[in-house]
């Protein structure tokens, strides 16, 4: 049976995850607000863009909007993964590798709280050895 993190460490992880969720939520909201103003375009003109009548500028604006959608989706996905990590804390499986059932090092869990595999198992999986 695998070891588990202590209740004190789980509280520490939970606080760290909740803090990350706050930052991610703020970032996604900021991007969403920017997309709201950018989506009010008419012929490539935005309220804050004087020169968007040129085709190249309109293309750049479109590219920036696509990047912002990508960043917003990425942030939303990360937020969902952090929510899942909080669920794993509640159910007692947080920090335990899904493959080898060993405890994932605390340093990794602090940096990547949504990790479900230890580094060795993750590398083996990527190499097709798992």
C-alpha positions as CSV (number, residue, x, y, z in Angstrom):
1,X,0.0,0.0,0.0
2,X,1.3,3.4,-0.9
3,X,2.1,6.1,1.6
4,X,-0.1,9.1,1.8
5,X,0.6,12.7,2.6
6,X,-0.2,13.9,6.1
7,X,-3.2,16.0,6.8
8,X,-1.0,19.0,7.4
9,X,0.7,18.6,4.0
10,X,-2.7,18.1,2.3
11,X,-3.8,21.4,3.8
12,X,-0.7,23.1,2.4
13,X,-1.3,21.6,-1.0
14,X,-5.0,22.7,-0.9
15,X,-4.0,26.2,-0.1
16,X,-1.5,26.3,-2.9
17,X,-4.0,24.9,-5.4
18,X,-6.6,27.4,-4.3
19,X,-4.1,30.2,-4.8
20,X,-3.2,29.0,-8.2
21,X,-6.9,28.7,-9.1
22,X,-7.4,32.4,-8.1
23,X,-4.5,33.5,-10.4
24,X,-5.8,31.3,-13.3
25,X,-9.4,32.6,-12.8
26,X,-8.1,36.2,-12.9
27,X,-6.1,35.5,-16.1
28,X,-9.0,33.9,-17.8
29,X,-11.4,36.7,-16.8
30,X,-8.9,39.3,-18.1
31,X,-8.6,37.5,-21.5
32,X,-12.4,37.1,-21.7
33,X,-12.8,40.8,-21.2
34,X,-10.3,41.5,-23.9
35,X,-12.1,39.2,-26.2
36,X,-15.4,40.9,-25.5
37,X,-14.1,44.2,-26.8
38,X,-12.2,42.6,-29.7
39,X,-15.4,40.7,-30.8
40,X,-17.2,44.0,-31.4
41,X,-15.3,44.5,-34.6
42,X,-16.8,45.9,-37.7
43,X,-14.8,45.6,-40.8
44,X,-11.6,45.0,-38.8
45,X,-12.1,48.1,-36.7
46,X,-12.0,47.9,-32.9
47,X,-12.7,50.8,-30.6
48,X,-9.0,50.9,-29.5
49,X,-7.4,50.2,-32.9
50,X,-7.1,53.2,-35.3
51,X,-5.2,51.5,-38.0
52,X,-7.2,48.2,-38.4
53,X,-8.6,49.3,-41.8
54,X,-5.6,47.8,-43.4
55,X,-5.9,44.1,-44.4
56,X,-2.6,43.1,-42.7
57,X,-3.6,44.8,-39.5
58,X,-7.0,43.1,-39.5
59,X,-5.2,39.8,-40.0
60,X,-2.9,40.6,-37.0
61,X,-6.0,41.4,-34.9
62,X,-7.6,38.1,-35.9
63,X,-4.4,36.2,-35.1
64,X,-4.2,37.9,-31.7
65,X,-7.9,37.0,-31.0
66,X,-7.2,33.4,-31.9
67,X,-4.2,33.3,-29.5
68,X,-6.4,34.8,-26.8
69,X,-9.0,32.1,-27.3
70,X,-6.3,29.5,-27.1
71,X,-4.9,31.0,-23.9
72,X,-8.4,31.2,-22.4
73,X,-9.2,27.6,-23.2
74,X,-5.8,26.5,-21.8
75,X,-6.5,28.4,-18.6
76,X,-10.0,27.0,-18.3
77,X,-8.6,23.4,-18.8
78,X,-5.9,24.0,-16.1
79,X,-8.5,25.4,-13.7
80,X,-10.6,22.2,-14.2
81,X,-7.5,20.1,-13.6
82,X,-6.9,22.0,-10.3
83,X,-10.5,21.3,-9.3
84,X,-9.9,17.6,-9.9
85,X,-6.7,17.8,-7.8
86,X,-8.8,19.3,-4.9
87,X,-11.2,16.3,-5.3
88,X,-8.2,13.9,-5.1
89,X,-7.2,15.6,-1.9
90,X,-10.7,15.0,-0.5
91,X,-10.8,11.3,-1.5
92,X,-7.2,10.6,-0.4
93,X,-5.6,9.8,-3.7
94,X,-3.7,13.1,-4.1
95,X,0.0,12.7,-4.7
96,X,-0.1,9.0,-5.4
97,X,1.1,7.8,-8.8
98,X,-1.7,6.1,-10.8
99,X,0.8,3.7,-12.3
100,X,3.3,2.5,-9.6
101,X,1.1,3.6,-6.6
102,X,4.1,5.3,-5.0
103,X,4.0,8.8,-3.4
104,X,4.9,11.5,-5.9
105,X,7.6,13.8,-4.5
106,X,6.3,16.9,-2.7
107,X,8.4,19.2,-4.9
108,X,6.6,17.9,-8.0
109,X,3.2,18.2,-6.4
110,X,3.9,21.8,-5.4
111,X,4.9,22.7,-9.0
112,X,2.4,20.6,-10.8
113,X,-0.5,20.0,-8.4
114,X,-2.5,18.3,-11.1
115,X,0.1,15.6,-11.6
116,X,-1.1,12.0,-11.4
117,X,2.1,10.2,-12.2
118,X,5.6,10.3,-10.9
119,X,8.3,11.6,-13.2
120,X,9.7,8.1,-13.9
121,X,6.3,6.7,-14.9
122,X,5.5,9.8,-16.9
123,X,8.8,9.5,-18.8
124,X,8.2,5.8,-19.4
125,X,4.7,6.5,-20.7
126,X,6.0,9.1,-23.1
127,X,8.7,6.7,-24.4
128,X,6.0,4.0,-24.8
129,X,7.6,1.8,-22.2
130,X,4.6,1.8,-19.8
